Amino acid sequence: MIITDLDALIGDAIKMVFSTTRHRYCFWHVWKHIAEQQISLTTMYGEDFVSDFHLWYTSRDIEICEK
């Protein structure tokens, strides 16, 4: 597994060079991106976005995740 930031070019290079390797995004970068987009996401999906996202993120059960 290779963990990187959200750079699409790096992801493409990993697919080409390490075709059998799983590519995952860095947790810190994902959360940073979400924090930067929180206002627009809340506007788009409503005031419950933050609490709904938190429930999804912390879900340990597939039914809760899908809900």
Rosetta blueprint (number, residue, H / E / L):
1 M L
2 I E
3 I E
4 T E
5 D L
6 L L
7 D L
8 A H
9 L H
10 I H
11 G H
12 D H
13 A H
14 I H
15 K H
16 M H
17 V H
18 F L
19 S L
20 T L
21 T L
22 R L
23 H E
24 R E
25 Y E
26 C L
27 F H
28 W H
29 H H
30 V H
31 W H
32 K H
33 H H
34 I H
35 A H
36 E H
37 Q H
38 Q H
39 I H
40 S H
41 L H
42 T H
43 T H
44 M H
45 Y H
46 G L
47 E L
48 D L
49 F H
50 V H
51 S H
52 D H
53 F H
54 H H
55 L H
56 W H
57 Y H
58 T H
59 S L
60 R L
61 D L
62 I H
63 E H
64 I H
65 C H
66 E H
67 K L
